[in-house]
Amino acid sequence: MMQTRAGSSRSDALSHAYIQNPPIRCNIPETRGLFYDDANKLLLSPTADQVLSWKVGMPSQHNPPNSDLIGEGPVLSIRYSLDQKAIAIQRSIYEVEFRNRETGLTFSRKCKQDSERILGFFWTDCPTCDIILIKTSGIELLLYDPEQNSLHVVETKKLSVNWYVYTHESRMLLLASGMQCTVFSGYQFSAAAGIVRLPKFEMSMTKSEANSKPVLSSDDVHIVTVYGRIYCLQFDRVGMHLNVYRFYRDAVVEQGSIPAYSSRVAISTVDNVILSHQLDAKVVMLYDLFLDSLNPISAPLPLLLKGSSGSNSRSISEVSDSISSAYEGMIYSDNWNFLVPDLICDVENGLVWKICLDVEAISASSSDIPSILQFLQCRRSDPAMIKALCLAITRTLILERRPISVIARAMDVLVASYSNFLRSGSTPPATQNTGNDQSTAGSGVASEHAITGTATKSIIADSSSGMSMHSPSTSDDEVNPEESEKLVGDKSLESSVSQQMASHGSSMATSPDEMYRFVFALVEDEMSGDPAYLVSVIVEFLRSASREKLKMNPDVYLMMNQLLARSNQHANIALFVSNKIIEPSKEVAMQLVDFGQQNYKIHKLGMDMLRQLSLHHDYVSVLLQDGYYLEALRYARKYKVITVQPALFLEAAMASNNALHLAAVMRFFSDFAPSFKTTLDYGRYQQVLSELS
C-alpha cells in the first residue's frame, strides 16, 4: 500500500481532522524515552540524571524545556505531583522513588518481590489520599508527607490485577483481571465525590473461529469523557468493532458498538468528538455522542498536516513551513503513538502534534443542515468562528429557498441552543474557557506507560475542560468526576459578518438580535422577489423563540410587517397581530399606524396596541396628527396626560377654523392648567379666537 507522506499534504485536500503545525519538538540528544504526565499536561523526557519537561498547550513551543534533577537510574514511569512539589519515579517493577523538589530528599516505596509487582501509579486530588499505587495484588491508597519525607498507607484493596487503565480527566481507574482480562473492577477518585466504587463488570469478546479465547489488551481499552459523560471504548479485534460502555455510579451499561475497519485502532477525543483512527486504512472516523448516536458524522477521510491559521508571526510561520517541508514521516506511521486526549507523538522524529477538527470541512460535507447546526452548537474550539459559520449556513438555507420544514428544524436548533445558554446562567456575550489548565479539575488524561516506538498506546479521555449549556443533562446516578465544578465530565458577506461578530462575545449561541442583524437583515434585499417565503421563515423563527420564551428584537416584527405590507397582505398583518405572533411594542404600534394611511383596520390595530401598552402620550399625539383633537382632549383628561404640549391641541383646533372648538380647548387648559393663562400661547390663541368670533 502506498504511504501518504505528511509533507505532501495539500491545502485543498479533503479532510475533517488534521495535525497542526508547529509541533512540540522533543528530539533532544541523550534523552531516554518520552513520558506524558497528563494530570499536569507535561511531556517528560529523562536524561542520565535529569528530567526535561515541556508544557503542552503553551503559547510558544520554541522555548527550552524545564529541567529537574532526578538522580541516576532507570525510569519506567515518571509523574509530578498535582502541586508539582514532588516527583514520583518508577525505577523498577518493584520500586517507586519519591523526590522532594525543594529539598532534593528522596525515599522509596517497594513491594514484595516474591509475590507482587508494581504496575504503575498516579497522583490524585481525592481528599483522602495523594497517590494510588497499582500492584498485581491490588491497589494502595497513600498519603504523601513532604515534611516527614514519607508515605502513609490510608487503605489497601486486595484483588488480582493483570493491568489497568486510568485517565485523570475522568478520575476513573479500571483494573483488569481474569484469564482473558475481561473482568473489571472500577474506582473513581475525585475531589468532589471522594472514592466511588463501581460494580464489577465484564467486557464482551467475540470468539475466534478456532474457538480459542482471545485475551484483552490494555491497548484496546480507552476511557473517554465527552459532554460530561464517562464512556469506555473496548476494541474487539476478532469481532472488528468497538464496544461502547457508559459508566454510572451503580452500573456499567453497554450502549452498543462502533464498527472498525482496521486490525489496529487508536482513539482520540477533540472538542467532545471521538476520533476512531483506522491505522491500517490510514483514515479517521468521527463520532458525536451528543444524541446517543453511534453513527459516524462524516465519511472516513485521511488525517492531514496543516499550518496554524492563527499564527501571525513570520518567524513561527517560517519555522512551521520548514518543519512541514522537512517532515518525511508517514501519516499513521508505526512510530506514531497517540497520547491522551488529542496528541500524537512521532517517536522517530521527536515531534508531538496536536489533533484538530476542521469544522468547516465537516459542515460542507453534509446535506443534513439541521444536524450540522446541532453538531456545531456543541463545539467549543473557536466559538466566534462557529457562530459565524452557523449564521452563514442559515443565510444559505434561506437564499436557496430550502423547504420550510428544514428551516423549522434549523431554527429549533439555534433557538434551543441560545435558550440553554441563558438557562446555564451565562450572560451574553460570554467567553467560554476551553483551556486545559491544571487549576480546572478534570482537565487532563493519563498515559500510564513510556512512549515507545513499537506499540501504539491510546488511553484516551477528552481534553475539553467544561460541560456547556448545550450538553445533555447528566443523570444524578452518573459517574461525574467534578460535579462541583460542572465537569462530568457568499465569501465577502461572510468576511464582513465575521468581523462584526468579533464584538459580540465568544459564545457560539446565537441571540435573536444576532439572527435579525446577521441573517434576516442581510438576506432581505435578495429575497425581495419572494417576501412570502421570508415571512414564513421568520414565522418559524418566532415559533421556536416563543416556545423557549425568548425576548424578541422588535426589528424582527417590523421587518415582517414591512414584507407583508409590501405584498399588500394587510389581512395577514391583522391576523398575526391578533394571534400574538407579532408581539405588541411601541415600534410595532407606530409602524401599524403608518401603514394605516392606506388601511383603516391596520391603523386601528396600531392605535389599540398603543392603548394596550398604556402609551398614552403616543396615543394622544397620533390622534392630534389625525385631526381628532377633541377625542385627544377627552383621552388626555381621562388618563391625565400632561406631557403633550397645549400648543399642539390649539394648533389642531385652529386648523379646523371652528371658533367653538378652539374656545373649548382654551377653556379646558385654562381650567385644568392654571399656569396656562400666563403663557404666550394663551395670549396668542386668545387673539385668534377673538378674530374668529
C-alpha positions as CSV (number, residue, x, y, z in Angstrom):
1,M,0.0,0.0,0.0
2,M,1.3,3.4,-0.9
3,Q,2.2,5.5,2.1
4,T,0.8,9.0,2.5
5,R,3.6,11.5,3.4
6,A,2.7,14.4,5.7
7,G,4.9,16.7,3.8
8,S,2.8,16.2,0.6
9,S,-0.5,17.2,2.2
10,R,-2.1,19.8,0.0
11,S,-4.2,22.7,1.4
12,D,-7.0,21.7,-1.0
13,A,-7.1,18.0,0.2
14,L,-10.3,16.9,1.8
15,S,-10.0,16.1,5.5
16,H,-12.1,16.5,8.6
17,A,-9.2,16.2,11.0
18,Y,-5.6,17.3,10.9
19,I,-2.4,17.6,12.9
20,Q,-1.3,21.2,13.4
21,N,1.9,23.0,12.9
22,P,4.1,23.9,14.8
23,P,4.6,20.7,16.7
24,I,6.4,20.4,20.1
25,R,10.0,19.4,19.4
26,C,11.3,16.8,21.9
27,N,14.2,15.4,19.9
28,I,17.0,16.4,22.3
29,P,20.1,14.1,22.2
30,E,20.9,11.9,25.1
31,T,17.3,11.6,26.3
32,R,16.0,8.2,27.4
33,G,12.4,7.9,26.3
34,L,9.4,10.1,26.5
35,F,6.5,10.1,29.0
36,Y,3.3,12.0,29.3
37,D,2.1,13.4,32.6
38,D,-1.5,14.0,31.7
39,A,-2.5,15.5,35.1
40,N,0.0,18.3,34.7
41,K,-0.1,18.4,30.9
42,L,3.7,17.8,30.7
43,L,5.8,15.9,28.2
44,L,8.7,14.4,30.2
45,S,12.0,13.1,28.8
46,P,14.6,11.8,31.3
47,T,18.4,12.0,30.7
48,A,21.2,10.4,32.7
49,D,20.3,12.3,35.9
50,Q,17.6,14.9,34.9
51,V,14.2,15.1,33.5
52,L,13.3,17.6,30.8
53,S,9.7,18.9,30.7
54,W,7.6,20.7,28.1
55,K,4.2,22.2,28.9
56,V,1.6,21.1,26.4
57,G,-0.6,24.0,25.2
58,M,1.8,26.8,26.0
59,P,1.7,29.8,23.6
60,S,5.2,29.3,22.4
61,Q,6.6,25.8,21.8
62,H,10.1,27.0,20.9
63,N,11.4,27.9,24.4
64,P,13.9,25.5,26.0
65,P,12.4,22.8,28.3
66,N,12.5,23.0,32.1
67,S,14.6,20.5,33.9
68,D,14.8,18.8,37.3
69,L,17.4,16.5,38.9
70,I,16.2,13.0,39.4
71,G,19.4,11.1,40.0
72,E,20.8,8.2,38.1
73,G,18.9,5.0,37.5
74,P,16.3,3.5,35.2
75,V,12.9,5.3,34.6
76,L,9.9,3.1,33.8
77,S,7.4,5.9,34.6
78,I,7.6,9.4,36.0
79,R,5.0,12.0,37.2
80,Y,4.9,15.3,39.0
81,S,2.6,15.7,42.0
82,L,-0.5,17.8,41.3
83,D,1.1,20.8,43.2
84,Q,4.3,20.0,41.4
85,K,6.3,20.0,44.6
86,A,7.3,16.3,44.3
87,I,8.3,13.9,41.6
88,A,7.5,10.2,41.6
89,I,9.7,7.9,39.5
90,Q,9.1,4.2,39.0
91,R,12.6,2.7,39.0
92,S,11.6,-0.9,38.5
93,I,8.6,-3.2,38.8
94,Y,9.3,-3.4,42.5
95,E,10.2,0.2,43.4
96,V,8.8,3.8,43.1
97,E,11.1,6.6,44.2
98,F,9.8,9.9,45.6
99,R,11.8,13.1,45.3
100,N,11.0,16.4,47.1
101,R,11.8,19.2,44.5
102,E,12.5,21.8,47.2
103,T,14.9,19.8,49.5
104,G,16.1,17.2,47.0
105,L,15.4,14.5,49.6
106,T,14.3,11.1,48.3
107,F,12.7,7.9,49.7
108,S,11.3,4.8,48.0
109,R,8.2,2.6,48.2
110,K,8.9,-1.0,47.5
111,C,6.7,-4.1,47.1
112,K,7.2,-7.8,48.0
113,Q,9.4,-9.0,45.1
114,D,8.4,-12.7,45.6
115,S,4.6,-12.1,45.4
116,E,3.7,-8.9,43.6
117,R,4.8,-6.3,41.0
118,I,4.2,-2.6,40.7
119,L,2.1,-1.9,37.5
120,G,2.1,1.8,37.9
121,F,0.9,4.8,39.9
122,F,-0.8,8.2,39.6
123,W,-1.3,11.3,41.8
124,T,-4.9,12.2,42.7
125,D,-6.8,15.1,44.2
126,C,-9.0,12.8,46.2
127,P,-9.4,14.3,49.7
128,T,-8.4,11.0,51.5
129,C,-5.2,10.2,49.6
130,D,-2.5,11.7,47.4
131,I,-1.2,8.8,45.3
132,I,-2.6,5.5,44.1
133,L,-0.1,2.6,43.7
134,I,-1.3,-0.2,41.5
135,K,0.2,-3.6,42.0
136,T,-0.6,-7.1,40.8
137,S,-2.0,-7.8,44.3
138,G,-4.3,-4.8,44.4
139,I,-4.1,-1.1,45.0
140,E,-2.7,1.0,47.8
141,L,-4.1,4.4,48.7
142,L,-1.2,6.5,50.1
143,L,-0.8,9.9,51.7
144,Y,2.3,11.8,50.9
145,D,4.0,13.7,53.8
146,P,6.7,16.1,52.4
147,E,7.8,17.2,55.9
148,Q,8.4,13.7,57.1
149,N,9.5,12.6,53.6
150,S,7.4,9.5,53.8
151,L,4.2,7.8,52.8
152,H,1.3,6.8,55.0
153,V,-1.0,3.9,54.0
154,V,-4.6,5.0,54.0
155,E,-6.2,1.8,52.7
156,T,-5.2,-1.3,50.8
157,K,-7.6,-3.0,48.5
158,K,-6.7,-6.6,47.7
159,L,-7.6,-8.1,44.3
160,S,-5.8,-9.7,41.4
161,V,-4.8,-7.2,38.7
162,N,-3.4,-8.0,35.3
163,W,-3.2,-4.4,34.0
164,Y,-5.0,-1.1,34.5
165,V,-6.3,1.9,32.6
166,Y,-6.7,5.4,34.2
167,T,-7.5,8.9,33.0
168,H,-7.0,12.0,35.1
169,E,-9.9,13.8,33.5
170,S,-12.5,11.1,34.4
171,R,-10.6,10.1,37.6
172,M,-11.6,6.6,36.6
173,L,-9.4,3.6,37.3
174,L,-10.2,0.3,35.6
175,L,-8.4,-2.9,36.9
176,A,-8.5,-5.9,34.6
177,S,-8.4,-9.4,35.9
178,G,-9.4,-12.9,34.7
179,M,-7.9,-15.3,32.2
180,Q,-9.0,-13.1,29.3
181,C,-8.6,-9.8,31.2
182,T,-12.2,-9.1,30.6
183,V,-13.4,-8.8,34.2
184,F,-13.1,-5.2,35.5
185,S,-13.2,-3.5,38.9
186,G,-13.7,0.2,38.7
187,Y,-12.8,3.1,41.1
188,Q,-13.2,6.8,40.8
189,F,-11.0,9.1,42.9
190,S,-12.3,12.7,42.7
191,A,-12.1,15.8,44.8
192,A,-15.9,16.2,44.9
193,A,-17.1,12.7,45.5
194,G,-14.1,11.1,47.1
195,I,-13.9,7.4,46.3
196,V,-16.6,5.8,44.3
197,R,-16.5,2.0,43.7
198,L,-18.3,0.8,40.6
199,P,-19.9,-2.7,40.5
200,K,-17.7,-5.3,38.9
201,F,-18.5,-5.9,35.2
202,E,-17.2,-8.0,32.3
203,M,-16.5,-6.8,28.8
204,S,-17.7,-9.0,25.9
205,M,-15.3,-10.6,23.5
206,T,-16.1,-12.3,20.2
207,K,-14.8,-15.9,20.0
208,S,-12.3,-16.7,17.3
209,E,-13.0,-19.3,14.6
210,A,-10.7,-21.8,16.3
211,N,-12.8,-21.3,19.5
212,S,-9.8,-20.0,21.3
213,K,-10.3,-17.4,23.9
214,P,-8.7,-14.1,23.0
215,V,-7.0,-12.0,25.7
216,L,-7.9,-8.4,26.0
217,S,-5.0,-5.9,25.9
218,S,-4.7,-2.6,27.8
219,D,-4.1,-1.0,24.4
220,D,-7.6,-1.9,23.4
221,V,-9.4,-0.2,26.3
222,H,-10.0,3.5,26.2
223,I,-11.7,5.7,28.7
224,V,-13.2,8.8,27.2
225,T,-15.1,11.7,28.7
226,V,-17.4,13.6,26.4
227,Y,-20.2,16.1,27.4
228,G,-19.5,15.3,31.0
229,R,-20.3,11.6,30.4
230,I,-17.7,8.9,31.1
231,Y,-17.5,6.1,28.5
232,C,-15.2,3.2,27.8
233,L,-14.5,2.0,24.3
234,Q,-13.2,-1.5,24.0
235,F,-11.7,-2.7,20.7
236,D,-12.8,-6.3,19.9
237,R,-10.1,-7.4,17.5
238,V,-11.9,-10.6,16.5
239,G,-15.3,-9.0,16.0
240,M,-13.8,-5.9,14.4
241,H,-15.8,-3.4,16.4
242,L,-15.6,-1.1,19.4
243,N,-17.9,-1.9,22.2
244,V,-19.2,1.3,23.9
245,Y,-19.9,1.3,27.7
246,R,-21.2,4.1,29.8
247,F,-20.4,4.5,33.5
248,Y,-23.0,5.3,36.2
249,R,-22.5,5.3,39.9
250,D,-24.3,2.0,40.3
251,A,-24.0,0.4,36.9
252,V,-21.9,0.0,33.8
253,V,-24.3,-0.1,30.8
254,E,-23.3,-1.3,27.3
255,Q,-24.5,1.3,24.7
256,G,-23.8,-0.6,21.5
257,S,-20.9,-0.9,19.2
258,I,-18.9,1.1,16.6
259,P,-17.6,-0.8,13.5
260,A,-13.8,-1.0,12.9
261,Y,-12.2,-1.4,9.6
262,S,-8.6,-2.0,10.7
263,S,-6.8,-4.5,12.8
264,R,-5.3,-1.6,14.7
265,V,-7.4,1.2,16.1
266,A,-6.4,4.3,18.1
267,I,-8.8,6.7,19.8
268,S,-8.6,10.4,20.3
269,T,-11.1,13.0,21.6
270,V,-11.2,16.5,20.3
271,D,-13.8,19.0,21.4
272,N,-16.2,16.3,22.6
273,V,-15.8,14.4,19.3
274,I,-14.5,10.9,19.3
275,L,-11.9,10.1,16.6
276,S,-11.5,6.5,15.7
277,H,-8.2,6.1,13.8
278,Q,-8.2,3.2,11.5
279,L,-4.4,2.7,11.4
280,D,-4.2,0.1,8.6
281,A,-6.6,2.0,6.3
282,K,-5.0,5.3,7.3
283,V,-8.3,7.1,7.8
284,V,-10.1,8.6,10.7
285,M,-13.8,8.3,11.6
286,L,-15.7,10.9,13.7
287,Y,-18.4,10.2,16.2
288,D,-20.5,12.6,18.2
289,L,-22.4,11.0,21.2
290,F,-24.4,14.2,22.0
291,L,-27.7,12.5,21.0
292,D,-26.6,9.0,22.0
293,S,-26.0,8.1,18.3
294,L,-23.2,5.7,17.4
295,N,-23.4,6.6,13.7
296,P,-20.3,8.5,12.2
297,I,-20.9,12.1,11.5
298,S,-18.8,12.0,8.3
299,A,-17.2,9.7,5.8
300,P,-13.8,8.1,6.6
301,L,-11.1,10.5,5.4
302,P,-7.3,10.8,5.9
303,L,-5.5,12.9,8.5
304,L,-3.7,15.9,7.1
305,L,-0.9,18.1,8.3
306,K,-1.8,21.8,8.3
307,G,-0.1,25.0,9.5
308,S,-1.5,27.1,12.3
309,S,-4.1,29.5,10.9
310,G,-4.0,31.7,14.0
311,S,-0.3,32.5,13.8
312,N,0.6,36.0,12.6
313,S,4.3,35.7,13.4
314,R,6.6,35.5,10.4
315,S,9.3,33.6,12.3
316,I,6.8,31.0,13.6
317,S,5.3,30.7,10.1
318,E,8.8,30.1,8.6
319,V,9.6,27.5,11.2
320,S,6.3,25.7,10.6
321,D,6.9,25.7,6.8
322,S,10.4,24.4,7.4
323,I,9.1,21.6,9.6
324,S,6.3,20.8,7.2
325,S,8.7,20.5,4.2
326,A,11.3,18.6,6.2
327,Y,8.9,16.2,7.8
328,E,9.1,12.9,6.0
329,G,7.2,10.8,8.4
330,M,4.3,8.7,7.2
331,I,0.8,9.5,8.2
332,Y,-0.3,6.8,10.7
333,S,3.3,5.5,10.8
334,D,4.2,2.6,13.1
335,N,6.3,5.2,15.0
336,W,3.2,7.2,15.9
337,N,1.9,7.0,19.5
338,F,-1.4,8.5,20.4
339,L,-1.3,10.5,23.7
340,V,-4.5,11.4,25.5
341,P,-6.6,13.1,24.6
342,D,-5.6,14.8,21.4
343,L,-1.9,14.4,20.9
344,I,0.3,12.3,18.5
345,C,3.9,11.6,19.2
346,D,6.2,10.8,16.3
347,V,8.9,8.9,18.2
348,E,11.3,8.6,15.3
349,N,11.4,12.4,14.6
350,G,10.8,13.6,18.2
351,L,7.7,15.6,17.4
352,V,4.4,15.9,19.2
353,W,1.4,17.1,17.2
354,K,-2.0,18.3,18.3
355,I,-5.0,16.9,16.5
356,C,-7.7,19.4,15.4
357,L,-11.1,19.3,13.8
358,D,-11.9,21.1,10.6
359,V,-15.5,22.0,11.4
360,E,-15.9,24.0,8.2
361,A,-15.0,20.9,6.1
362,I,-17.3,18.7,8.3
363,S,-20.1,21.2,7.7
364,A,-19.6,21.3,3.9
365,S,-19.6,17.6,3.6
366,S,-23.2,17.0,5.0
367,S,-26.5,17.8,3.4
368,D,-28.4,17.4,6.7
369,I,-28.2,21.0,7.7
370,P,-30.1,20.9,11.0
371,S,-27.9,18.1,12.2
372,I,-24.8,20.0,11.2
373,L,-26.0,23.0,13.1
374,Q,-26.6,20.8,16.1
375,F,-23.1,19.5,15.8
376,L,-21.6,23.0,15.5
377,Q,-23.6,24.3,18.5
378,C,-21.8,21.6,20.7
379,R,-18.3,22.6,19.7
380,R,-16.1,24.8,21.9
381,S,-12.8,25.2,20.0
382,D,-13.5,28.5,18.3
383,P,-16.9,30.0,19.4
384,A,-16.7,33.2,17.2
385,M,-15.8,31.2,14.1
386,I,-18.5,28.6,14.8
387,K,-21.1,31.3,15.3
388,A,-20.2,33.0,12.1
389,L,-20.3,29.6,10.3
390,C,-23.8,28.8,11.7
391,L,-25.1,32.2,10.6
392,A,-23.6,31.7,7.1
393,I,-25.2,28.3,6.9
394,T,-28.6,29.7,8.0
395,R,-28.4,32.5,5.4
396,T,-27.6,30.0,2.7
397,L,-30.5,27.9,3.7
398,I,-32.8,30.8,3.2
399,L,-31.3,32.1,0.0
400,E,-31.5,28.6,-1.5
401,R,-35.2,28.5,-0.5
402,R,-34.9,25.2,1.2
403,P,-38.2,23.6,2.4
404,I,-39.8,25.3,5.4
405,S,-39.7,22.1,7.3
406,V,-35.9,22.1,7.0
407,I,-35.8,25.8,8.0
408,A,-38.0,25.0,11.0
409,R,-35.6,22.3,12.3
410,A,-32.7,24.6,11.8
411,M,-34.4,27.4,13.8
412,D,-35.3,24.9,16.6
413,V,-31.6,24.0,16.9
414,L,-30.3,27.6,17.1
415,V,-33.1,28.9,19.4
416,A,-32.8,25.9,21.8
417,S,-29.1,26.4,21.9
418,Y,-29.4,30.0,22.9
419,S,-32.1,29.2,25.4
420,N,-29.9,26.6,27.0
421,F,-27.1,29.1,27.1
422,L,-29.3,31.5,29.0
423,R,-30.5,28.8,31.4
424,S,-27.0,27.9,32.3
425,G,-26.6,31.3,33.9
426,S,-24.4,32.9,31.3
427,T,-24.9,36.4,30.1
428,P,-24.0,37.1,26.5
429,P,-21.5,38.0,25.4
430,A,-19.6,35.4,27.4
431,T,-16.2,33.8,26.9
432,Q,-16.2,30.0,27.1
433,N,-13.0,28.7,28.6
434,T,-11.8,25.7,26.6
435,G,-8.4,25.5,28.1
436,N,-6.9,22.6,29.9
437,D,-5.4,24.5,32.9
438,Q,-4.4,22.3,35.8
439,S,-6.5,24.5,38.1
440,T,-9.6,23.2,36.5
441,A,-10.2,19.7,37.8
442,G,-10.8,17.1,35.2
443,S,-8.6,18.8,32.7
444,G,-6.2,16.0,31.8
445,V,-5.8,12.4,30.8
446,A,-3.3,9.8,31.7
447,S,-1.0,7.6,29.7
448,E,0.5,5.1,32.0
449,H,3.5,3.9,30.0
450,A,6.5,5.3,28.4
451,I,6.1,6.2,24.7
452,T,8.0,3.6,22.7
453,G,8.5,3.2,19.0
454,T,7.0,-0.3,18.8
455,A,3.5,0.0,20.3
456,T,0.6,2.4,19.9
457,K,-0.7,3.5,23.2
458,S,-4.0,5.3,23.3
459,I,-5.6,5.5,26.7
460,I,-7.8,8.4,25.9
461,A,-10.1,11.0,27.5
462,D,-11.5,14.2,26.2
463,S,-9.5,17.4,26.6
464,S,-12.4,19.8,26.7
465,S,-12.5,21.0,30.2
466,G,-16.1,22.0,30.8
467,M,-19.6,20.9,30.1
468,S,-21.5,23.7,28.4
469,M,-25.2,24.5,28.5
470,H,-25.6,22.5,25.3
471,S,-24.6,19.3,27.0
472,P,-27.2,16.7,27.7
473,S,-28.3,16.6,31.3
474,T,-26.3,14.3,33.4
475,S,-28.1,11.7,35.5
476,D,-27.8,12.0,39.2
477,D,-26.6,8.5,39.3
478,E,-24.0,9.0,36.6
479,V,-20.3,9.0,37.5
480,N,-19.2,12.6,37.3
481,P,-15.6,13.4,38.2
482,E,-16.2,17.1,39.2
483,E,-19.9,17.9,39.8
484,S,-18.9,20.8,41.9
485,E,-17.1,22.4,39.0
486,K,-19.7,21.5,36.4
487,L,-17.5,18.9,34.8
488,V,-18.6,15.4,34.1
489,G,-17.3,15.4,32.5
490,D,-21.1,34.4,-0.1
491,K,-17.4,35.0,0.9
492,S,-17.3,38.8,1.1
493,L,-20.5,38.7,3.1
494,E,-19.2,36.1,5.4
495,S,-16.0,38.1,5.9
496,S,-17.9,41.2,6.8
497,V,-20.1,39.3,9.2
498,S,-17.1,37.6,10.8
499,Q,-15.6,41.0,11.6
500,Q,-18.8,42.3,13.2
501,M,-19.1,39.1,15.2
502,A,-15.8,39.9,17.0
503,S,-17.6,42.4,19.1
504,H,-20.4,40.0,20.1
505,G,-18.5,37.8,22.6
506,S,-17.2,34.4,22.0
507,S,-20.2,32.2,22.6
508,M,-21.5,30.2,19.7
509,A,-25.1,30.6,20.9
510,T,-27.0,32.9,18.5
511,S,-29.3,35.5,20.1
512,P,-32.5,36.8,18.4
513,D,-30.8,40.1,17.9
514,E,-28.0,38.4,16.0
515,M,-30.4,36.4,14.0
516,Y,-32.0,39.6,12.8
517,R,-28.8,41.5,12.2
518,F,-26.7,38.8,10.6
519,V,-29.4,36.7,8.9
520,F,-32.7,38.3,8.2
521,A,-31.4,41.8,7.5
522,L,-28.7,40.5,5.2
523,V,-31.0,38.3,3.1
524,E,-33.9,40.7,2.9
525,D,-32.8,42.5,-0.3
526,E,-32.0,39.3,-2.1
527,M,-35.4,37.9,-1.1
528,S,-37.4,41.0,-2.3
529,G,-38.9,39.0,-5.1
530,D,-40.4,36.4,-2.7
531,P,-41.4,38.2,0.5
532,A,-43.9,35.4,1.4
533,Y,-41.1,32.9,1.8
534,L,-39.0,35.1,4.1
535,V,-42.2,35.8,6.1
536,S,-42.6,32.0,6.5
537,V,-39.0,31.7,7.6
538,I,-39.5,34.4,10.2
539,V,-42.7,32.8,11.5
540,E,-40.8,29.6,12.1
541,F,-38.1,31.5,14.0
542,L,-40.8,33.3,16.1
543,R,-42.5,29.9,16.8
544,S,-39.2,28.5,18.1
545,A,-38.5,31.6,20.1
546,S,-42.0,31.6,21.6
547,R,-41.7,28.0,22.7
548,E,-38.5,28.9,24.5
549,K,-40.0,32.1,25.9
550,L,-37.2,34.3,24.5
551,K,-37.5,38.1,24.3
552,M,-37.6,39.1,20.7
553,N,-35.9,42.1,18.9
554,P,-38.8,44.3,17.8
555,D,-36.9,44.8,14.5
556,V,-37.9,41.3,13.5
557,Y,-41.6,42.2,13.8
558,L,-41.0,45.4,11.9
559,M,-39.4,43.5,9.1
560,M,-42.2,41.0,9.0
561,N,-44.8,43.7,8.8
562,Q,-42.9,45.5,6.1
563,L,-42.7,42.4,4.0
564,L,-46.4,41.7,4.4
565,A,-47.3,45.3,3.6
566,R,-45.1,45.3,0.5
567,S,-47.1,42.5,-0.9
568,N,-50.4,44.1,0.3
569,Q,-51.1,41.3,2.8
570,H,-52.7,43.5,5.3
571,A,-55.1,40.8,6.4
572,N,-52.2,38.7,7.4
573,I,-50.8,41.5,9.4
574,A,-54.0,41.8,11.3
575,L,-54.1,38.0,11.8
576,F,-50.5,37.9,13.1
577,V,-51.1,40.8,15.5
578,S,-54.4,39.4,16.8
579,N,-52.9,35.9,17.4
580,K,-49.8,37.5,19.1
581,I,-47.4,36.1,16.6
582,I,-46.3,39.7,16.3
583,E,-45.8,40.8,19.9
584,P,-47.0,44.3,20.8
585,S,-44.4,47.1,21.2
586,K,-44.2,50.8,20.6
587,E,-42.2,50.3,17.5
588,V,-44.7,47.9,16.0
589,A,-47.7,50.1,17.0
590,M,-46.2,53.2,15.4
591,Q,-45.5,51.2,12.2
592,L,-49.1,49.9,12.1
593,V,-50.3,53.5,12.5
594,D,-48.1,54.5,9.5
595,F,-49.4,51.6,7.4
596,G,-52.9,52.6,8.4
597,Q,-52.8,55.6,6.0
598,Q,-53.8,53.0,3.3
599,N,-55.8,50.6,5.6
600,Y,-58.1,51.8,8.4
601,K,-58.1,48.4,10.1
602,I,-54.3,48.3,10.4
603,H,-54.4,51.9,11.7
604,K,-56.9,50.8,14.3
605,L,-54.7,47.9,15.3
606,G,-51.8,50.3,15.9
607,M,-54.0,52.6,18.0
608,D,-55.3,49.7,20.0
609,M,-51.8,48.5,20.6
610,L,-50.8,51.9,21.9
611,R,-53.7,51.9,24.4
612,Q,-52.9,48.3,25.3
613,L,-49.3,49.2,26.2
614,S,-50.6,52.4,28.1
615,L,-48.5,54.6,25.8
616,H,-50.9,57.5,26.4
617,H,-48.6,60.2,25.2
618,D,-48.1,58.5,21.8
619,Y,-51.8,57.7,21.5
620,V,-52.8,61.4,22.1
621,S,-50.1,62.5,19.7
622,V,-51.4,60.2,16.9
623,L,-55.0,61.5,17.5
624,L,-53.7,65.0,17.1
625,Q,-51.9,64.2,13.9
626,D,-55.0,62.7,12.5
627,G,-57.0,65.8,13.5
628,Y,-59.1,64.2,16.3
629,Y,-58.2,66.9,18.8
630,L,-61.4,66.7,20.8
631,E,-61.1,63.0,21.2
632,A,-57.4,63.5,22.1
633,L,-58.5,66.1,24.7
634,R,-61.0,63.8,26.3
635,Y,-58.4,61.0,26.4
636,A,-55.8,63.3,27.9
637,R,-58.3,64.4,30.6
638,K,-59.3,60.8,31.4
639,Y,-55.8,59.4,31.7
640,K,-54.2,62.7,33.0
641,V,-51.8,63.0,30.0
642,I,-49.8,66.2,30.8
643,T,-46.8,65.5,28.6
644,V,-48.4,66.8,25.3
645,Q,-47.9,70.5,24.8
646,P,-51.2,72.6,24.8
647,A,-50.0,74.3,21.6
648,L,-50.5,71.0,19.7
649,F,-54.2,70.9,20.7
650,L,-54.6,74.6,19.9
651,E,-53.0,74.3,16.5
652,A,-55.2,71.4,15.6
653,A,-58.3,73.3,16.7
654,M,-57.3,76.4,14.9
655,A,-56.7,74.4,11.7
656,S,-60.4,73.4,11.8
657,N,-61.4,77.0,11.6
658,N,-64.1,76.3,14.3
659,A,-64.3,79.0,16.9
660,L,-66.4,76.8,19.3
661,H,-63.8,74.0,19.2
662,L,-61.0,76.4,19.8
663,A,-62.8,78.0,22.7
664,A,-63.5,74.6,24.2
665,V,-59.8,73.8,24.1
666,M,-58.9,77.2,25.5
667,R,-61.3,76.7,28.4
668,F,-60.0,73.1,29.1
669,F,-56.4,74.3,29.6
670,S,-57.5,77.4,31.5
671,D,-59.5,75.2,34.0
672,F,-57.1,72.3,34.3
673,A,-53.8,74.0,33.8
674,P,-53.9,77.3,35.8
675,S,-50.5,78.3,34.6
676,F,-51.7,78.2,31.0
677,K,-53.0,81.7,31.3
678,T,-49.5,83.1,31.9
679,T,-48.1,81.5,28.7
680,L,-47.5,83.2,25.4
681,D,-49.8,80.5,23.8
682,Y,-52.7,81.8,25.8
683,G,-52.3,85.4,24.6
684,R,-51.8,84.3,21.0
685,Y,-54.7,82.0,20.7
686,Q,-57.0,84.3,22.7
687,Q,-56.3,86.8,19.9
688,V,-57.0,84.2,17.2
689,L,-60.3,83.3,19.0
690,S,-61.3,87.0,19.0
691,E,-60.7,87.2,15.3
692,L,-62.7,84.1,14.6
693,S,-65.6,85.4,16.6
